[in-house]
Each structure stands twice: as C-alpha cells, then as structure tokens.
Amino acid sequence: MLVIVWEYRVKRDRVEEFETLYRPDGAWGDLFREAAGFVSVTLMKDLSDPARFVVADRWTSLAAYENFKRERAAEYAALSERGHRWIERESEIGRFDFVD
C-alpha cells in the first residue's frame, strides 16, 4: 500500500473552495476513482488552525500512482492549477506504507 501525505496552508478566505475540491467526493476524488490502483483519499483539517489541512491519498502501489500521473497528466495539471489559486503552501510530507 502506498499512502502519500500532503500538507496544505490555505488562504483563509478560500477554505470552503479548497475543501470542495479536495474532499473525497470532490474533483480530485472523482479523478482518482477513474484510476486503476486508487484506494481512497482522506481530507483532514487541523483543529487549532482552520487554514491548515492534511490529505492522505492511498494507492495499491507506487507503480499504480505513477501510471495514473502519466496517463492523466493533463487532468492532474489542470486540477492542481485550479487548487493553487487557493493555496499559500503545499508540501509533500512523505510516502508511506502500513506496518503489519
């Protein structure tokens, strides 16, 4: 299992738009669900800072994620550009696997 964890700092006046785009039933989730190997996406909001979010994308493997990004590069880039209008900072925290 691959879990890619992202941290976002969102413009305070754009939190609602960000949540709409990044929540599991938003445009990112819709695009991901079309990909082989996609498992789930989870959007989490910091309880002490409503402009800070963490997103965890789950894939069956790194290869599945890389295939998705290659095959859907144009759609991925368009959504990323759309979201960046509302984001002050985006950083990949890391890529993880579950420990059994």
SVG drawing of the C-alpha trace seen along z (x, -y; Angstrom):
<svg xmlns="http://www.w3.org/2000/svg" viewBox="-19 -36 28 44">
<polyline fill="none" stroke="black" stroke-width="0.4" points="0.0,0.0 1.2,-3.5 0.0,-6.4 1.1,-9.9 0.6,-12.5 0.4,-16.2 0.2,-19.3 -1.6,-22.5 -1.8,-26.0 -4.9,-27.5 -5.9,-31.2 -8.3,-31.8 -10.9,-33.3 -10.7,-30.3 -11.1,-27.4 -14.5,-26.4 -13.4,-26.2 -10.4,-24.2 -12.5,-21.7 -14.9,-21.3 -12.1,-20.4 -10.0,-18.2 -12.6,-16.2 -13.2,-12.6 -16.3,-13.5 -14.6,-16.5 -12.9,-16.8 -9.7,-15.2 -11.5,-12.1 -13.6,-11.9 -10.4,-11.9 -8.6,-9.4 -11.5,-7.0 -11.1,-6.6 -7.6,-5.2 -6.6,-1.6 -5.0,-1.1 -6.6,-4.0 -7.9,-3.1 -9.1,-6.3 -8.4,-9.9 -8.8,-11.5 -9.0,-15.2 -8.2,-16.3 -8.5,-19.8 -6.3,-21.0 -8.4,-21.5 -6.4,-24.5 -5.8,-26.1 -8.7,-26.0 -6.5,-27.0 -4.2,-24.0 -5.0,-20.7 -3.5,-17.3 -4.5,-15.0 -3.7,-11.3 -4.0,-9.6 -4.0,-5.8 -2.9,-3.6 -2.3,0.1 1.3,-0.7 3.8,-3.3 3.5,-2.0 -0.3,-2.5 0.2,-6.1 2.9,-6.8 0.8,-5.2 -2.1,-7.4 0.0,-10.5 1.5,-9.7 -1.8,-8.7 -3.8,-11.6 -1.1,-14.2 -3.3,-16.9 -6.2,-16.5 -3.9,-16.3 -2.1,-19.5 -5.4,-21.3 -6.8,-20.4 -3.5,-21.3 -3.5,-24.7 -7.1,-25.3 -6.3,-24.4 -3.2,-26.5 -5.3,-29.7 -6.5,-29.0 -3.2,-27.5 -0.5,-29.5 1.8,-26.5 1.7,-22.8 4.3,-20.2 4.5,-16.5 5.1,-15.2 6.1,-11.8 5.2,-8.5 4.3,-5.7 3.3,-2.1 1.5,-0.4 3.5,1.7 2.0,5.1"/>
</svg>
